[in-house]
């Protein structure tokens, strides 16, 4: 008999997936198995159609002008690496924030150590919000890029990135958005954000399998973004130069077609269910969780109290307990799966004063229920008493 399981770690990866995701992966593996873009036989063509359909679904979700503006990657981290390594050169300056995940911070540190780029990090307020005015003040004559996360994986705060996009346009600076915690949880328009690059994984809010991701390129960005990987693309095979056309310039080697098949099914489910409806469901559960946690005196909550300004990522601590103890206890006693620690965002925790232990993090997804929230709070009440 399967042990009871309440999954509240959707900020790490979404679970469960819609049934169609499992079916799409299994169907491809069992009944196709061909490489996409590498043949003219029926199975190869069918595989290419799977990839093309997924690319179009992502483009439609973001409001991109063309599906070719969507480049498939290994995951969200790979997308950020492509953006940062592909855009930045020696002497360039970057503006970023304390709210970033290590998937953005570590490439920047590596480039600073090895390529001589520099970067400034703007702070945040007590709820985890950056101030666009501080971003403007941090821009220098040699600033090449602003790189910011859309929603914090610690506080859940949705950053005012449309204002930053206006600043980037005014200052003629490129703008990279990390949409790992926003895409799929509420409507995201690349055009309204004013970003030139947008990176996201496929396995979180988009409900696809692990090992999927993409990078959105605004029109003309292929002239600004160098390819960091070269190899076979299935096109222009007589030329040993990397193709310059999209998306081939950045998609060397075989794509993860089974993962992309699952991601496409996840996107289809999101469209059918309605992202606005999903956002409303997650806001309601976030409000329920915040309200109930606030009734527990030993619990300290971090991040915005307004559910209109946050996603369903709720960090907290229980007085007298290490976050790891709380997470292990919830799992052992009640089968409740949450995250604990620094969540790969060390500077965010420094800003919140929660270093070095970090926080406990419960994160909500489209399949989370009110009963799940009640169970978490009841277990915390028992633990803290």
Number of C-alpha atoms within 10 A of each C-alpha: 3 4 7 10 12 20 21 25 20 27 29 17 21 24 22 15 23 19 12 17 26 20 14 20 21 15 15 20 14 8 9 15 15 20 20 23 18 16 14 11 9 11 17 18 17 19 24 20 15 22 24 16 17 24 23 18 20 22 20 14 19 19 15 20 12 14 20 18 24 25 20 27 26 17 21 27 22 22 26 28 21 22 28 23 18 17 20 21 14 12 13 20 23 24 24 23 24 23 31 25 24 16 17 23 23 13 18 24 16 13 20 17 11 10 16 15 20 18 22 17 18 19 19 17 11 14 16 25 23 22 18 19 12 16 20 17 10 18 21 15 9 12 21 23 23 26 27 25 26 26 28 28 28 32 27 27 31 22 21 16 22 18 15 23 25 17 20 22 14 10 15 12 22 21 25 26 26 27 20 29 28 26 23 26 26 18 13 17 17 21 15 14 19 22 26 24 24 28 28 28 32 32 27 27 27 28 29 29 26 18 16 26 29 25 27 27 26 19 14 10 15 19 9 14 19 18 20 15 13 16 17 16 21 16 13 12 12 6 8 10 11 19 21 13 11 15 18 22 21 26 20 19 14 14 18 17 21 26 25 29 28 32 34 30 28 28 23 20 19 22 14 9 12 14 20 15 14 18 19 16 20 25 21 14 22 25 16 14 21 21 12 15 21 12 11 15 11 16 17 14 19 23 22 20 16 13 19 13 16 22 28 29 26 26 22 22 21 21 12 11 12 16 22 17 14 23 20 17 17 20 18 11 10 18 18 22 22 23 22 23 20 22 19 16 21 22 21 26 23 15 16 19 12 18 15 11 15 26 28 24 29 26 26 28 29 25 17 19 14 14 11 19 22 14 16 23 17 15 20 20 17 8 14 16 8
